[in-house]
């Protein structure tokens, strides 16, 4: 999967907010969550899958944040 394009400054800011090893674009490319470092392969629907490309959050993290 490919992450949405963001300015380098925004990506740096988002990467600084997480405790994971990877940047948001790399997390999405690898199929892992940019928030919890877990596997991000299964999503409830197309909207959740699209949100993953924007935020890098797996379904579980999306549910906790947007729940």
C-alpha positions in Angstrom: 0.0 0.0 0.0 1.2 3.6 -0.5 0.7 6.4 2.0 -0.8 9.7 1.0 1.6 12.5 0.2 2.3 15.0 2.9 4.9 17.7 3.2 8.3 16.6 4.7 7.6 18.8 7.7 4.3 17.2 8.4 5.7 13.7 8.0 8.6 14.6 10.4 6.1 15.9 12.9 3.9 12.8 12.7 6.9 10.5 13.1 8.0 12.4 16.2 4.6 11.8 17.8 4.9 8.0 17.6 7.1 5.6 19.5 7.5 3.3 16.6 10.6 2.5 14.6 9.4 3.7 11.2 8.0 6.8 9.6 4.4 6.9 8.5 5.1 6.3 4.8 7.5 3.4 5.5 5.0 1.9 8.0 2.2 2.0 5.4 4.5 0.5 2.7 5.5 -2.3 5.1 2.0 -2.9 6.3 2.5 -2.1 9.9 0.8 0.5 12.2 2.6 3.8 12.7 1.1 4.1 16.1 1.5 0.6 17.8 3.9 -1.1 15.4 1.4 -4.0 15.0 0.4 -5.6 11.7 -2.0 -3.5 9.7 -3.6 -5.9 7.1 -7.3 -6.2 8.0 -9.7 -3.2 7.9 -13.4 -3.0 8.5 -14.2 -1.2 5.3 -12.8 0.9 2.5 -13.0 4.1 4.5 -10.8 2.5 7.3 -8.4 1.3 4.7 -8.1 4.8 3.2 -7.6 6.2 6.7 -4.7 3.9 7.1 -3.0 5.5 4.0 -3.5 8.9 5.6 -2.7 8.3 9.3 -0.8 4.9 9.2 -3.1 3.6 12.0 -4.2 0.0 12.1 -7.9 -0.8 12.6 -7.5 -1.2 16.3 -5.7 2.1 16.8 -8.3 3.8 14.6 -11.1 2.4 16.8 -9.3 3.7 19.9 -8.8 7.2 18.5 -12.0 7.7 16.5 -14.1 5.1 18.5 
